[in-house]
């Protein structure tokens, strides 16, 4: 079944043993937290296993929320809280010469939001806790087996205590070294693209000229982003220093790389943390094996270029959550879950290409690659449609999902935050994980909390059924009540 279609189901609220079915999420990073919160809000019992103690780390690698992610968070009444903490940036500068403007994005969030990952995790964790998610910290998955009725998970809890859990479905959001991915035997093909990247959290004596500072010159690359507490994250790389991740790092090396790439080190001092890492490009060939799913870094990892990693994972969760909830609660057939692979795997592949392309162009050294970068920069600066396409890919608003043959042209497309009659807007109506039916004429066939019905604020005549993740499930230019009833029954369920 394609994710833009749906059918009613006759599922039960108990599994074969008589227990309430639940979803087990492994990993409590941003992807896992969003997914768990969505499921719990929909009434699905959720347990999260996290091998770390209950502490949100401030050692963030992600520092950017893009427009599409902010729209998803707005559909959960979370975006305004994060906007109040972060700092907006309405343009990206790449390669020193290319400017990608975001202020013309067709979105309420026509900017990117600069804030560290841990601020996102705080908001998502609070929502998940309030929704009733069961968190098991210091608990590590050690194995799993699945059958026709569910998944049995073996785990090791605090003090090495063995534990067995049963779930209807399991989702691995446990990062690049995913224990869930290993347990189902999925490979993680790809390669290390950049080795010996240096990280440091420092204070600066001089304020950088821009909110996000990034540049590559010759053999060096550097990126600066503020935490908001007086510290800045520095990410740097030097082509000539390919050393193991375990090699000691001192502040002078960070300063030198920054000077080479940015022309100065801004008087950096008082490093509170420093480390090395290597940046990989990898993607699992499948995001689903039976009743087990992968999302976020467990499914795909990219270079940091463009700040797309955390954003792609959060959008994975937004896609999978409503589908799992519909199946577990009996409102959709299990075939709906096949569309997670169909829709999200191509997006992960595209992000690998775009983020990898940015890095390769940024680190161009040979004359022909430098010439190619200069030509591309000139073309994009001059060509508005091409520049808008780049902005759509980086921010996530440019992706659409496959539609069935013969479907309306809007099927599978992202819906912007359109105005609704009576003064409301679409992403407010989506809150609670609802479908939203937007019609030109009144329609009374509601489905309780699963379907909101609204009318266009404009004179538009198209009838559109919007999925809980903000994409078009179905649309028609001319229709009647009987057809709408049949469509709602097929997609939303009873």
N, C-alpha and C positions, 0 to 999 in steps of 0.2 A: 504494500500500500504506500502510495506517495504521501509525503507529509502534508501536502496541500489538499488531501482528501481524507475522508473519515467515515466510519460506520458505527452504528450502535453496537454495544456489547451487552453480554448478560453475565458479567463477572460477579464473583461473590466477595463478601467482605471478610471471609475466612479462608485459610488455605486447607490443604488436604488433611492436616492434623487437627483442624478446628481452631488453630491459633490465628490471631489477627495478622494479615500479611503486612510486612513492613519493607521498607527499602533501607539497605545498609550502605552508607556512604563512607568510603575510606579516604581520609584526608580532610583537614579543616582549613585549607587555604581559601582564597576568594571563590574559586569555582565550587568547591564542596559546600561552603557556607551558603551561597546563593541557591544551589540546588536543594539543600536540606531545608532551607527556609521556605522555598516554593512548595515543596512536597507537604511539609507540616501545615502550611497555610491552607492547602487543599484538603486537609483532613487525613493525610497518609501518615501513619506512624513511621518515624525516621530515627535511626541510630547512626551516629557518626563515630567512627574509630579514628583516633589520632595518637600517633606514637609519641609525640612530644608532650611535655607537661602543659598545663593550661596557662599559656602565656603567649600573647601575640608579640612576635619579634619585631623590633624596629629596624632590622637589617634588611630593608626592602630593596629589591632590584627594580620593581615596577614603580613608575612615578607619574603615569599619565592615564587618565580616563578619556576615551574618545566619544564622539557624539552618539554613535549607536549604543554604546554601553550606557551612557547617561540616559538615553531614552528608555532602555530596559529598566534601569534603576528608578526612573520617574514612574514607570508602570507599577512600581512597588512602593511609591511614596518615600523614596530614599534619596533621590537626586538633590533635592533642595538642601538637605542636611550636609551633603558632601560639597555642594557648591559654596556653602557658607564657610567651609574649612579650607578648601583648595583655592587656587588662583588661576583664573582663566587666561588663555593665550590664544589669540585669534589668527596666528600664522606660524608656519613652520619654515625654517631656513635650512636648506640642504646644500652641501658642497660649497658653502660660502656665497653662492650666487643665485640659487634657485629658491624662490619664495612661493610657498603653497598657502594661499589665503584660505582661511576657514570661515571668515565672517559672512560669506555668501552661501554657506551650506544650507540646504533646505531642511533645517532642523531647528527646534527651539534651542538646542545647544550648538550654536554655530561657533564653537571654539573647542579646544581641548582643555581639560582641567588638570592642572599640575598639583599633585598631592601624593604622598608616599602610600605604598600598598597597605601599610598597617592601619591607616585611617579608614580605608575601604573595609578591611577585615573587622574593625571595631563595629561599624554600622551593620554589617551583614551578620556578625555573631549576635549582636543584640536582638536583631529581628528573629534569628533562628531560635534563640532561647525563649523569647516571648511567644513564639509559635508552638513551643513544646518539644523541640528537638532534644533527644537523649544523647548527651555527649559522653563518650568514654575516653578519657585522656590516659596517656601512658599505656596505651593498648595497641599492640602491633599485630597485623594480620600475618599469620604463618602458613595458611593454606586454605583452599576452598574446593568444594565439589558441588556439582549441580546435577539436578535431575528434572523431570518433567514438571514438578510442582514447586521447585524453589532452589535455593542455594544454602548449603551448610558451610559456615565459615569457622575456621579454627583461628584463635587469637591468643596472644600472650599479654596478660594484663599487668598491673603493678606488682612488683615483687616476683615476677615470673609466673604468676598464676595462670594456668591454662583455662580457656573459656571457649565454649561452642555456642554459636548463634545461628539462628535460622531466619532467612529473609526470602521474600518473593523475588527481589532483584538486588543486585549489588552494583554500585558505581565506584570505579576507581578514579579518585581525584587526588591521588597521592604522589604526583610529581614525576619528574624525569626517571627516577629509579623506582617506578611503580611496582609494588609487591603484587597488586592485583593483576597487572599486565603479565608479570612473570608467572603468576599462578595459573593463568589460562593459556600459557604457552605462546603468546603473541610476540613476534620479533619487534624490534624498534630500529629499523634500518635508517641509515644516514651517516653523518660524519661530523667531526669537529671542524668548525669553520675558522674560528679564531682561538688561539691558545694563549695562555698567560695574560688574560685580561686582569688589570689591577682594579681593585675597589677600595675606596677609603671614605670615611665620614670625617669631615674636617670643618674647622672654622676658617673664615676668610677675612683678611684685613681689609680687602677692597671688594666692593659689591660688583658682581659681573654686570655687563651692559644690558643683558637680556635675561628674562626669567629662566629660559632653558638655553644653555650655551653649549654648542656642539660644533666641532670642526675637525677636519683631517688635513694634515699637511705632510707631504712626503711619506715618511715611515711611521708617523704618529697620528693617533686619534684620541680625542678626549671629549667628555660630556660632563656638564655640571648641572645639578638640579637641587633646589632648596628643600629641606625637610620642613621648614617653617618654625623650627625651634632654635635658629641660629647656626645650625650645622648644614653642610652641603654634602651631597653624595657626588663623588668623583668616580667616573669610569674611564679608564685609559688603556691604551694598547700601543706597543711599539713593535714594529715588524721584526726588529733585530733581537728581541728578547723572548725567545721561545723556550721558556723554562717550565719545569713541573709546577703544578698548583701548590705543592707543599714547600716550594722554595720561599725562604723568608723574604718579607717585603718591608722596606722602610719608607718613611715619608719623603725622603729625598728623591727616590725613584719616581714616586707619584708626581712630585713637583716638576721633575725634569720632563716627563712625558707631557704634562699639562703645558709647560712652557713651549715645547716644540709644536704642539697642536694648536694652542690658543694664543700664543704670543706672550704669555705671562702666567704666573701661578696664583695671582691675586692674593699673595701673602698668606697662603694656607698654613695652618698651624693647628696644634691641639687635636691630632687625630684620635678619635675614640675607638676606631675599629678599622682594620685593614685586612685585605685578603686577596687571593688570586682565584680565578676560575677560568674555565674554557667554555666557549659558546658553541653549541651544537645545533645542527639542523636535522631533525628526525621526525618521522611520522609513522605511527602504527598503521599497518595495511587495513585493519578493521577496527572500528570503534565499538563493536559488539561481538561477543561470543556467547550465544544462548541467552541466558538471563544476566549476563555480566556486561557492563558498559565501561568505556573509558571517556574521560573528559579532561580538558585543560592540558597541563604539561604531561600527564600520563599518556595522552593521545598524540601530542605534537609539541615540539619545542622549536623555537626560532631564535635567530639573533635578536639582540635588543633593539635593532634599528626600527624606528617608527613607533616604538612603544606598543606593539600589537599583541604581545604574549598574554598578559593578564586579561586584556580585553577580549581576545578570542576565546579564552577559557570561560569567561563569564557569559559570553553569548552561546557557547556550547550548553551551559547549564540552563539558560533561558529556553533553549530549543528542546532539551530533553525533559525538563521538569514537568511541564504541562502534559506531555505525552505519557510519562510514567504515571502521573496522578490519574489521568483519564482511564488508563488500563487497570490500575490497581483498584480503583473505586468502581469499576464495572461500567464506565460510560463509553468505552471504546474497545475494539478488538485488539488483541496483542500485535496484529500485523502493523498497526500504526507505528510501533517502535522501530520497524525497519527503516522508516524515513529519517531517523536520526543519522544513520550512516549516509544515506543518499544526499542529505542536505548539508551536513557539517563536514564530512571528509573533504569535499572539493574546496570548501572555504579554508580549511587548514592547509591544504596544498597550495592554494593561492597566496596565503600569508607567508608560507615558506619562500615562495618565489619573490614576493615583493620585499620582504625584510632582507632576504639574502641579496637581492639586487641592489638595495640601498647600500649595504655594507661593501659589496664588491666595487661599486662605483665610488664610494667614499674613500676606499683604500687603493684606488687606481694608482699605478706607478709607471707602467710601461707607456711609451708615447702613444700607442694606438688606443689604449684604454683611457688615457687622459683626453685624447681627442674625441673619443666617443662620449665621454662624460660632458665635455664642453658643448658638443653638438646637441646632446639630449637636453642639457640645461637651457640652451638658447631656444630650442624648439618648445619646451614646456612653458618657458616664460612668455613666449609669443602666442602660443595656442591655448586659448581658454578652455575648449572642450577637453583637451588632453589633460590639462592641469586639474580640471574638475574631476576627471576620471581617477587620477592619482589620489586626490583628496577623498573621493568616495571609497577607494580601496583601503587607504590607511585608516580612515575613521570608521569603516564598517558599514556606512549607510549605502554603499554602492552595490552590495551583494543582493542577489535574489535567489530564490530556491526553485528547483525544477517543478514544472507544472505538467499535469496529464495532457496527453494529446487532445486538442480541441477545446482546451480550457480558455476562459476569458483571458484577455491580454494582461490583466492585472494580477492574475493568480500567481502566488509565490513572491510577489513584490512586497517590499517594506512599505508600510503606511506611515506617512509623517503625522505629526500631532495635529490633526485637522480639528477645526472648530466645529462644535455640535450645537444644534438648536437648544436654546435655553441658557447659553453661556458656558457650557462645559467644553471639555476637550477630550480627545480620544484616549490619551494615556492616563487620564484620571478614570475614565470608564473601564479601562483594562484592569484596574487594581482588584486584587483578590483572585487573579488567575482566570478571569472571565473571557469568553468570546464576546465580541461586540458586533451586533448587526446594525449597520447604518443604512437607513432607507430614505427615499424621498417622500414616502407617505407613512402615516401611522400604521403600526403593526403591534398587535396585542399578544402574540404568542411567545411569552417569556419562558425561561427555564430556571426560575429561581435565581440562585447565586451563580449559576454557570453561564448565563447569558444576559448581557445588558443590551437593550434596544434603544437606539438613538436615531435622530434625524439630522440630516445635513443642515448646517447653518446657512449654506448657500443654496442656489437653485439646482444643484447637481442632481441628475436623475438616475445615476448608477446605484444599484443596491450592492453592498459589500459586506461580507462576513469576515471579520478580522479575528485571527487566531489570538490566543493569550500572549504570544510572543511578538505581536504587532505585525504579522505578515498576512497577506490576503489568502484565506482558505478558498473562497468562492466569490464570484462577482457576476452580475448580469446587468445589461443595459436596459432590459425590459423584463418584467416578471409579474407574478401575481401571488396572492396569499397561499394558494395551494403549493406552488413551487417553492416558496420560501419555507413553508411548513416542512416539506420533504427535505429540503436542504439542511435546515436546522436540526431535524431529527437525525440525519446522516452524520453531521459533523459534531454536534454538541452532545448528542445522546439524550436519553430520557431523564 
